[in-house]
Amino acid sequence: MARHISALKRARQNKKRRLRNQSRKTRVKGVVREVRQALAQKDAAGAESALVKAVPVIAQVAGKGTLHWRAAARKISRLTRQVNALQGA
C-alpha cells in the first residue's frame, strides 16, 4: 500500500482513471454490439443507423486516449465494410 502523500494521490488518480476507462470501453462494446446484431439479422437500415451512432462514440473514446487511435480506426473500418457489404448484397 502506498505511504507517501504523492503515492496516495497517484493511487486515487489511477482508480478514477481505471473506472472512467472501463466505462468508456463498455460503451464502445455496447455500440459495436448493436451494429453486429443488426448485421446478424440482415437489417441493412438498422445496421446503418447503428453505425452512424457508433462511429462518433468510438472516435471520442480514441480521442480521450482510452482506445488507441489505430485500434479505433480499425474497428470503424471493419464495421463500415460489413455494413456496406450487407447493403450491396
C-alpha positions as CSV (number, residue, x, y, z in Angstrom):
1,M,0.0,0.0,0.0
2,A,1.2,3.5,-0.8
3,R,2.5,5.5,2.2
4,H,3.8,8.8,0.7
5,I,1.3,11.6,0.0
6,S,2.2,11.7,-3.7
7,A,1.8,7.9,-3.9
8,L,-1.6,8.0,-2.2
9,K,-2.7,10.7,-4.7
10,R,-1.4,8.7,-7.6
11,A,-3.4,5.7,-6.4
12,R,-6.6,7.8,-6.2
13,Q,-6.0,9.1,-9.7
14,N,-5.3,5.6,-11.1
15,K,-8.6,4.4,-9.6
16,K,-10.6,7.2,-11.1
17,R,-8.9,6.7,-14.5
18,R,-9.5,3.0,-14.4
19,L,-13.2,3.4,-13.7
20,R,-13.5,6.1,-16.4
21,N,-11.7,4.0,-19.0
22,Q,-13.8,0.9,-18.0
23,S,-17.0,2.9,-18.6
24,R,-15.8,4.1,-21.9
25,K,-14.7,0.7,-23.1
26,T,-18.1,-0.8,-22.1
27,R,-19.8,1.9,-24.0
28,V,-17.8,1.1,-27.1
29,K,-18.6,-2.6,-26.7
30,G,-22.3,-1.8,-26.5
31,V,-22.4,0.3,-29.7
32,V,-20.4,-2.3,-31.6
33,R,-22.7,-5.0,-30.3
34,E,-25.7,-3.1,-31.7
35,V,-24.2,-2.8,-35.1
36,R,-23.2,-6.5,-35.1
37,Q,-26.7,-7.6,-34.0
38,A,-28.2,-5.6,-36.9
39,L,-25.8,-7.2,-39.2
40,A,-26.6,-10.7,-37.9
41,Q,-30.3,-10.0,-38.5
42,K,-29.6,-8.8,-42.1
43,D,-31.2,-5.4,-41.2
44,A,-29.3,-3.0,-43.5
45,A,-31.2,0.1,-42.4
46,G,-30.7,-0.8,-38.7
47,A,-27.1,-1.5,-39.2
48,E,-26.6,1.8,-41.0
49,S,-28.2,3.8,-38.2
50,A,-26.3,1.8,-35.5
51,L,-23.1,2.5,-37.4
52,V,-23.9,6.2,-37.5
53,K,-24.3,6.2,-33.8
54,A,-21.2,4.0,-33.1
55,V,-18.6,5.9,-35.2
56,P,-18.6,9.1,-33.1
57,V,-18.5,7.1,-29.8
58,I,-15.5,5.1,-30.9
59,A,-13.8,8.2,-32.2
60,Q,-14.4,10.1,-29.0
61,V,-13.1,7.3,-26.9
62,A,-9.9,7.2,-29.0
63,G,-9.6,10.9,-28.7
64,K,-9.6,10.6,-24.9
65,G,-6.8,8.0,-25.1
66,T,-8.7,5.1,-23.7
67,L,-8.5,3.3,-27.0
68,H,-5.6,3.6,-29.4
69,W,-6.4,5.6,-32.4
70,R,-5.4,2.9,-34.8
71,A,-7.5,0.3,-33.0
72,A,-10.4,2.7,-33.2
73,A,-9.8,3.3,-36.9
74,R,-9.7,-0.5,-37.4
75,K,-13.0,-1.0,-35.6
76,I,-14.7,1.7,-37.6
77,S,-13.3,0.4,-40.9
78,R,-14.3,-3.2,-40.3
79,L,-17.8,-2.3,-39.2
80,T,-18.2,0.1,-42.2
81,R,-17.0,-2.6,-44.6
82,Q,-19.5,-5.1,-43.1
83,V,-22.4,-2.7,-43.3
84,N,-21.5,-1.8,-46.9
85,A,-21.3,-5.5,-47.8
86,L,-24.7,-6.0,-46.4
87,Q,-26.2,-3.1,-48.3
88,G,-24.5,-4.3,-51.5
89,A,-25.9,-7.8,-51.2
